[in-house]
Amino acid sequence: MQLKLPGNFSYTVAIAWQAIAANKLRALLTSLGIIFGVGSVIAMLSVGRGAEQEILEQMKLLGANNIVIKPIVEQSEGKTSKDDDAKKAEKKRFSPGLSMEDARGIRAVIPEVTDVSPEIVDDLTVLRNGYKRTAKLVGVEPSYFSLSDFSLSQGEHFSRAQIDEAAPVCIIGSGIRAKFFPQDEPIGKSIKCGNVWLTVVGILRERNISEADIKHLGIRDYNMDVYTPVSTALLRFKNRSLLTRKMVTDAQRETDEDEETSKPSENYNQLDRLTVRVASTEHISQIAETITRMLERRHNRVIDFEVEVPELLLKQEQRTKDIFNIVLGAIASISLVVGGIGIMNIMLASVIERTREIGVRRAIGARSRDITFQFLSEAVTLCLAGGIIGIVFGIAMSFAIRTFASVNTIVTPISVVISFGVAVSVGLVFGIVPARRAAHQDPIEALRYE
């Protein structure tokens, strides 16, 4: 069905505008519901888009196809009851801890695994030219940089010869370069890490990581790390797997004897982290379960590790935020409905107030559809004006939320189009009833109306 506009379209619209201009305050108050509704919808959609963007950035940091394995260093909790005998028996079992052998086993046994990256993290003091500060030495394999989406700004990655020979070389973060090489060219120069001098062969490109991401995701400030081959870390710094069973048993016995205090047990894990990259995320949860069962057997049924799937955790967080944003969006949309009801109410009152005007227009030749279009134009104009002001208000709200609440917000064109389209639809839907009522009035009765 094709919509035909009245022949005196411009004249009808002009009358509608004159009616609105004659009651500016009432028109503004009538549009408040639309203004707040459109503004709230845009603000809520911007918060949702900002949360989605934040999740995507976090996935880039952790890796979408990665599985992270971390060791668990058990803590002594002081006195225990008799009901904890089973747990004590579990602790007495020997486990080799998370080690390079686990990495090799995962790489060899599970075909869906494309790469495995072990990490050894050691806190030590970095020294150069009389300036020193604490930093983290991270022993890695070359695959670590691709799995973590790191790139070099200068230099080159570790060569196979350097890895095989456990050479004293390192790649430094941009923060380390700024602190220790403010005016020098770092490549080829040495920096002292602990008691070992390491030669700088590469510099990582700076990664923008917020304090919130560091706390929320449990990651480090990668810009302040020093990276060395894992073979170098094991040979020249610390290899916790060289601890004997007697040493571990003695440490555990000392912890059990000291029942009045909480004392950490010895960390016997050779690795501090193991990142596994899988080919596809389709079966990532099943692969994680397979890795868990495999490590449980290798560790003599001692659960001294935890397997995390960052993508699943982040997707669960995204679903929670989506539900929250949907609820907030629905609440904000109620403002649009309330605003539409307000417009319909005012327009119905306006029809009664202007009954004589309607009668005069009908008497001089205006048709029913002319009257309908006049009042419908007034309703739509009110919603259009409210929608435009609401867009400005919504963008201002988004900026205020980002500034004062420290919440990332992103206003997208689609959110503006949706909100504006809804505002126009509200004007059409809630304006049709008053318009039709005005059009169906008897002209003779309308002229007699006082």
C-alpha positions as CSV (number, residue, x, y, z in Angstrom):
1,M,0.0,0.0,0.0
2,Q,1.5,3.3,-1.1
3,L,1.3,6.3,1.3
4,K,-0.1,9.4,-0.4
5,L,0.7,12.7,1.3
6,P,-1.9,15.5,1.2
7,G,-1.7,17.9,-1.6
8,N,-1.3,20.9,0.8
9,F,1.5,19.1,2.6
10,S,3.7,22.1,3.3
11,Y,0.7,24.1,4.6
12,T,-0.3,21.3,7.0
13,V,3.2,21.0,8.3
14,A,3.4,24.8,8.8
15,I,0.3,24.8,10.9
16,A,1.8,21.9,13.0
17,W,4.9,24.0,13.6
18,Q,2.9,27.1,14.5
19,A,1.0,25.0,17.1
20,I,4.2,23.8,18.7
21,A,5.8,27.2,18.6
22,A,2.8,28.7,20.3
23,N,3.3,26.4,23.3
24,K,7.1,26.1,23.6
25,L,7.3,25.2,27.3
26,R,4.6,22.5,26.9
27,A,6.4,21.1,23.9
28,L,9.7,20.9,25.8
29,L,8.1,19.2,28.8
30,T,6.3,16.8,26.5
31,S,9.6,15.8,24.9
32,L,11.4,15.2,28.1
33,G,10.5,11.6,28.2
34,I,11.9,11.1,24.6
35,I,15.0,13.1,25.5
36,F,15.8,11.1,28.5
37,G,14.8,7.8,26.8
38,V,17.0,8.4,23.8
39,G,19.9,9.6,25.9
40,S,19.7,6.6,28.2
41,V,19.6,4.1,25.4
42,I,22.6,5.7,23.7
43,A,24.5,5.8,27.0
44,M,23.7,2.1,27.8
45,L,24.6,1.0,24.3
46,S,27.9,2.9,24.6
47,V,28.7,1.2,27.9
48,G,27.9,-2.2,26.4
49,R,30.1,-1.5,23.3
50,G,32.9,-0.3,25.6
51,A,32.7,-3.5,27.7
52,E,32.8,-5.6,24.5
53,Q,35.9,-3.7,23.3
54,E,37.5,-4.2,26.7
55,I,36.9,-8.0,26.5
56,L,38.4,-8.1,23.0
57,E,41.5,-6.3,24.2
58,Q,41.8,-8.7,27.1
59,M,41.6,-11.6,24.7
60,K,44.4,-10.1,22.7
61,L,46.5,-10.0,25.9
62,L,45.7,-13.5,27.0
63,G,45.3,-15.2,23.5
64,A,42.0,-16.4,22.2
65,N,43.3,-20.0,21.5
66,N,45.4,-20.3,24.6
67,I,45.2,-22.6,27.6
68,V,47.1,-21.5,30.6
69,I,48.5,-23.9,33.2
70,K,49.8,-22.6,36.5
71,P,51.3,-24.4,39.5
72,I,49.7,-24.3,42.9
73,V,52.0,-23.7,45.8
74,E,50.1,-25.1,48.8
75,Q,49.9,-23.1,52.0
76,S,50.0,-24.5,55.5
77,E,46.9,-23.4,57.4
78,G,48.1,-24.2,61.0
79,K,46.2,-26.7,63.1
80,T,44.0,-29.2,61.3
81,S,41.2,-31.5,62.5
82,K,41.1,-35.3,62.3
83,D,38.8,-34.9,59.2
84,D,41.8,-33.6,57.3
85,D,43.7,-37.0,57.3
86,A,42.8,-37.6,53.7
87,K,44.2,-34.3,52.7
88,K,47.4,-35.0,54.6
89,A,47.7,-38.3,52.9
90,E,47.3,-36.5,49.6
91,K,50.1,-34.1,50.4
92,K,52.5,-36.9,51.2
93,R,52.4,-38.1,47.6
94,F,55.4,-37.1,45.6
95,S,54.9,-34.9,42.5
96,P,57.6,-33.6,40.2
97,G,55.7,-30.4,39.8
98,L,55.1,-28.5,36.6
99,S,58.1,-29.1,34.5
100,M,59.6,-29.0,31.0
101,E,58.7,-32.7,30.7
102,D,55.0,-31.8,31.0
103,A,55.5,-29.3,28.1
104,R,57.2,-31.9,26.0
105,G,54.5,-34.5,26.8
106,I,51.6,-32.1,25.9
107,R,53.3,-31.2,22.7
108,A,53.9,-34.8,21.7
109,V,50.6,-36.4,22.8
110,I,47.8,-34.0,21.9
111,P,47.6,-33.4,18.1
112,E,45.4,-30.4,18.3
113,V,48.1,-28.5,20.2
114,T,50.1,-26.2,17.8
115,D,52.6,-24.9,20.3
116,V,53.6,-25.0,24.0
117,S,55.3,-22.1,25.7
118,P,56.9,-22.6,29.1
119,E,57.8,-19.7,31.4
120,I,60.1,-19.3,34.4
121,V,59.7,-16.1,36.3
122,D,62.3,-15.0,38.8
123,D,62.3,-11.7,40.9
124,L,65.8,-10.2,40.9
125,T,67.7,-6.9,40.8
126,V,68.7,-5.4,37.5
127,L,71.8,-3.2,37.5
128,R,73.6,-1.0,35.0
129,N,75.8,2.1,35.3
130,G,75.1,2.4,39.0
131,Y,71.3,2.4,38.6
132,K,69.4,-0.6,39.8
133,R,65.8,-1.7,40.4
134,T,63.8,-4.8,40.9
135,A,62.4,-6.5,37.9
136,K,61.3,-9.9,36.6
137,L,63.5,-12.2,34.6
138,V,61.3,-14.4,32.4
139,G,62.8,-17.5,30.9
140,V,60.9,-18.3,27.6
141,E,61.1,-20.1,24.3
142,P,60.8,-18.3,21.0
143,S,57.2,-19.4,20.6
144,Y,56.3,-17.2,23.7
145,F,56.4,-14.0,21.7
146,S,54.1,-15.2,19.0
147,L,51.6,-16.8,21.5
148,S,51.5,-13.5,23.4
149,D,51.3,-11.3,20.3
150,F,54.6,-9.6,21.1
151,S,56.7,-8.0,18.4
152,L,60.2,-6.5,18.4
153,S,60.9,-2.8,17.8
154,Q,64.6,-3.5,17.5
155,G,67.0,-6.4,17.3
156,E,66.2,-10.0,16.7
157,H,64.8,-13.1,18.5
158,F,66.9,-15.8,20.2
159,S,68.7,-17.9,17.8
160,R,68.7,-21.7,18.0
161,A,72.4,-21.7,18.9
162,Q,71.8,-19.3,21.8
163,I,69.0,-21.5,23.1
164,D,71.0,-24.7,22.7
165,E,74.1,-23.2,24.4
166,A,72.1,-21.4,27.2
167,A,73.8,-18.2,26.1
168,P,73.7,-15.2,28.4
169,V,71.5,-13.1,26.2
170,C,68.2,-11.3,26.7
171,I,65.4,-9.3,25.2
172,I,64.2,-6.3,27.2
173,G,60.9,-4.5,27.5
174,S,60.4,-0.9,26.5
175,G,60.2,0.1,30.1
176,I,63.6,-1.5,30.9
177,R,65.1,0.3,27.9
178,A,63.7,3.7,29.1
179,K,65.1,3.1,32.6
180,F,68.6,1.7,31.9
181,F,69.3,2.9,28.3
182,P,67.8,6.4,28.2
183,Q,70.4,7.7,25.8
184,D,72.3,4.6,24.7
185,E,71.6,2.1,22.0
186,P,70.9,-1.1,23.9
187,I,71.6,-3.8,21.2
188,G,74.9,-5.5,22.0
189,K,75.3,-3.9,25.4
190,S,75.1,-5.9,28.7
191,I,72.9,-5.6,31.7
192,K,73.3,-7.3,35.0
193,C,70.4,-9.5,36.2
194,G,71.1,-10.9,39.6
195,N,74.7,-12.1,39.4
196,V,74.7,-12.7,35.6
197,W,75.5,-10.3,32.9
198,L,73.2,-10.7,29.9
199,T,73.7,-9.2,26.4
200,V,70.8,-7.4,24.9
201,V,69.8,-8.8,21.5
202,G,66.3,-7.3,21.1
203,I,63.8,-4.8,22.4
204,L,60.1,-5.5,22.6
205,R,57.6,-3.0,21.2
206,E,55.7,-1.2,23.9
207,R,52.4,-2.8,25.1
208,N,49.7,-0.5,26.5
209,I,48.5,-2.3,29.6
210,S,46.2,-0.6,32.1
211,E,46.5,-1.1,35.9
212,A,42.9,-2.5,35.8
213,D,44.0,-5.2,33.3
214,I,47.1,-6.1,35.4
215,K,44.9,-6.6,38.5
216,H,41.9,-8.1,36.8
217,L,43.7,-10.5,34.5
218,G,46.6,-11.4,36.8
219,I,49.2,-10.4,34.3
220,R,52.5,-8.5,34.6
221,D,53.6,-5.2,33.2
222,Y,55.4,-6.8,30.2
223,N,57.2,-3.6,29.5
224,M,59.3,-4.0,32.7
225,D,60.4,-7.6,32.1
226,V,63.7,-9.0,30.9
227,Y,63.4,-12.1,28.7
228,T,66.0,-14.8,28.4
229,P,66.0,-18.3,26.9
230,V,64.4,-20.9,29.2
231,S,67.6,-22.9,29.0
232,T,69.6,-19.9,30.2
233,A,67.2,-19.4,33.1
234,L,67.5,-23.0,34.2
235,L,71.3,-23.2,33.8
236,R,72.5,-19.8,34.9
237,F,69.8,-18.7,37.4
238,K,67.5,-21.2,39.2
239,N,66.3,-24.7,38.4
240,R,63.8,-25.7,41.1
241,S,63.5,-29.3,39.7
242,L,67.0,-30.0,41.1
243,L,65.5,-30.0,44.6
244,T,65.7,-33.5,46.0
245,R,62.8,-35.4,47.4
246,K,64.5,-35.2,50.8
247,M,64.6,-31.4,50.6
248,V,60.9,-31.2,49.8
249,T,60.0,-33.7,52.6
250,D,62.1,-31.7,55.1
251,A,60.4,-28.5,54.1
252,Q,57.0,-30.1,54.4
253,R,57.8,-31.6,57.8
254,E,58.9,-28.2,59.1
255,T,55.6,-26.7,58.0
256,D,53.5,-29.5,59.6
257,E,55.4,-29.1,62.9
258,D,54.8,-25.4,63.1
259,E,51.0,-25.7,63.6
260,E,50.5,-22.2,65.1
261,T,51.6,-20.2,62.1
262,S,50.8,-20.2,58.4
263,K,53.9,-20.9,56.4
264,P,54.2,-21.4,52.7
265,S,55.6,-24.7,51.5
266,E,58.6,-25.0,49.2
267,N,57.9,-24.3,45.5
268,Y,59.2,-27.3,43.8
269,N,57.7,-26.5,40.3
270,Q,60.3,-26.0,37.6
271,L,57.9,-23.8,35.6
272,D,55.8,-20.9,36.8
273,R,53.5,-21.0,33.8
274,L,52.7,-23.1,30.7
275,T,50.8,-21.7,27.8
276,V,49.3,-24.1,25.3
277,R,48.1,-22.9,21.9
278,V,45.4,-25.0,20.2
279,A,44.5,-25.0,16.5
280,S,40.8,-24.1,17.0
281,T,38.6,-22.9,19.9
282,E,35.9,-25.3,18.9
283,H,37.1,-28.1,21.2
284,I,39.2,-26.0,23.6
285,S,37.3,-27.1,26.7
286,Q,37.7,-30.8,25.9
287,I,41.4,-30.3,25.2
288,A,41.7,-28.5,28.6
289,E,40.1,-31.5,30.3
290,T,42.5,-33.9,28.4
291,I,45.5,-31.8,29.6
292,T,44.1,-31.9,33.2
293,R,43.8,-35.7,33.2
294,M,47.2,-36.1,31.6
295,L,49.0,-33.9,34.2
296,E,47.1,-35.6,37.0
297,R,48.6,-38.9,36.0
298,R,52.1,-37.4,35.5
299,H,52.0,-35.7,38.9
300,N,51.0,-39.0,40.7
301,R,47.4,-37.8,41.3
302,V,48.6,-34.7,43.1
303,I,46.6,-31.7,42.0
304,D,49.3,-29.1,42.3
305,F,48.3,-27.3,39.1
306,E,45.4,-25.4,37.7
307,V,44.2,-25.3,34.1
308,E,42.6,-22.1,32.9
309,V,40.9,-21.3,29.6
310,P,41.0,-17.5,29.3
311,E,38.6,-17.4,26.3
312,L,35.9,-19.2,28.2
313,L,36.4,-17.1,31.3
314,L,36.2,-13.9,29.3
315,K,33.2,-15.1,27.3
316,Q,31.4,-15.9,30.5
317,E,32.2,-12.4,31.7
318,Q,31.0,-11.0,28.4
319,R,27.7,-12.9,28.7
320,T,27.2,-11.5,32.2
321,K,27.9,-8.0,30.9
322,D,25.6,-8.5,28.0
323,I,22.7,-9.6,30.3
324,F,23.4,-6.6,32.5
325,N,23.4,-4.2,29.5
326,I,20.2,-5.7,28.1
327,V,18.5,-5.1,31.5
328,L,19.7,-1.6,31.6
329,G,18.7,-1.0,27.9
330,A,15.2,-2.4,28.6
331,I,14.9,0.0,31.6
332,A,16.1,2.9,29.5
333,S,13.6,1.9,26.8
334,I,10.8,2.2,29.2
335,S,11.5,6.0,29.3
336,L,10.7,6.1,25.6
337,V,7.4,4.3,26.1
338,V,6.6,6.7,29.0
339,G,7.6,9.6,26.8
340,G,5.3,8.3,24.0
341,I,2.4,8.0,26.4
342,G,3.0,11.6,27.6
343,I,3.0,12.8,24.0
344,M,-0.3,10.9,23.3
345,N,-1.8,12.4,26.5
346,I,-0.8,16.0,25.5
347,M,-2.0,15.5,22.0
348,L,-5.4,14.2,23.1
349,A,-5.7,17.3,25.4
350,S,-4.6,19.4,22.4
351,V,-7.4,17.9,20.3
352,I,-10.0,18.9,22.9
353,E,-8.5,22.4,23.2
354,R,-8.5,23.0,19.4
355,T,-11.9,21.5,18.6
356,R,-13.1,24.8,17.2
357,E,-9.9,25.1,15.1
358,I,-10.6,21.7,13.7
359,G,-14.2,22.6,12.8
360,V,-13.0,25.8,11.0
361,R,-10.5,23.9,8.9
362,R,-13.0,21.3,8.0
363,A,-15.5,24.0,7.1
364,I,-13.1,25.7,4.7
365,G,-12.3,22.4,2.9
366,A,-9.7,20.5,4.9
367,R,-10.2,16.8,4.5
368,S,-10.0,14.2,7.3
369,R,-6.5,13.0,6.2
370,D,-5.3,16.7,6.3
371,I,-6.4,16.9,10.0
372,T,-4.8,13.5,10.6
373,F,-1.5,14.5,9.1
374,Q,-1.5,17.8,11.0
375,F,-1.7,16.3,14.4
376,L,0.5,13.3,13.4
377,S,3.1,15.9,12.2
378,E,3.0,17.6,15.6
379,A,3.6,14.3,17.4
380,V,6.4,13.3,15.1
381,T,8.0,16.7,15.3
382,L,8.0,16.6,19.1
383,C,9.7,13.2,19.0
384,L,12.2,14.3,16.4
385,A,13.2,17.3,18.4
386,G,13.3,15.2,21.6
387,G,15.4,12.6,19.6
388,I,18.0,15.2,18.5
389,I,18.3,16.6,21.9
390,G,18.4,13.1,23.4
391,I,21.3,12.2,21.1
392,V,23.3,15.1,22.3
393,F,22.4,14.2,25.9
394,G,23.3,10.6,25.4
395,I,26.7,11.4,24.0
396,A,27.3,13.8,26.9
397,M,26.3,11.1,29.4
398,S,28.7,8.6,27.7
399,F,31.5,11.1,28.0
400,A,30.6,11.8,31.7
401,I,30.5,8.0,32.5
402,R,33.9,7.5,30.9
403,T,35.4,10.6,32.7
404,F,34.0,10.3,36.2
405,A,33.2,6.5,36.5
406,S,36.3,5.3,34.7
407,V,34.2,3.0,32.5
408,N,35.1,2.6,28.9
409,T,32.3,3.8,26.6
410,I,32.1,3.8,22.8
411,V,29.3,5.7,21.0
412,T,28.6,3.9,17.7
413,P,26.6,5.3,14.7
414,I,24.3,2.3,14.9
415,S,23.3,3.2,18.5
416,V,22.4,6.7,17.3
417,V,20.4,5.5,14.3
418,I,18.5,2.9,16.5
419,S,17.7,5.5,19.1
420,F,16.6,8.1,16.6
421,G,14.5,5.5,14.7
422,V,12.8,4.4,17.9
423,A,12.0,8.1,18.7
424,V,10.3,8.6,15.3
425,S,8.4,5.3,15.7
426,V,7.2,6.4,19.1
427,G,5.9,9.6,17.5
428,L,4.0,7.7,14.8
429,V,2.6,5.0,17.1
430,F,1.5,7.3,19.9
431,G,0.4,10.1,17.7
432,I,-1.9,8.2,15.5
433,V,-4.7,7.9,18.1
434,P,-5.1,11.7,18.8
435,A,-4.7,12.4,15.1
436,R,-7.5,10.0,14.1
437,R,-9.7,11.3,16.9
438,A,-9.3,14.8,15.6
439,A,-9.9,13.8,12.0
440,H,-13.2,12.0,12.8
441,Q,-14.8,14.9,14.7
442,D,-18.1,16.1,13.2
443,P,-17.4,19.6,11.7
444,I,-20.7,21.0,12.7
445,E,-20.3,19.9,16.3
446,A,-16.7,21.2,16.3
447,L,-17.9,24.7,15.2
448,R,-20.4,24.8,18.0
449,Y,-17.8,23.8,20.6
450,E,-17.0,26.5,23.1
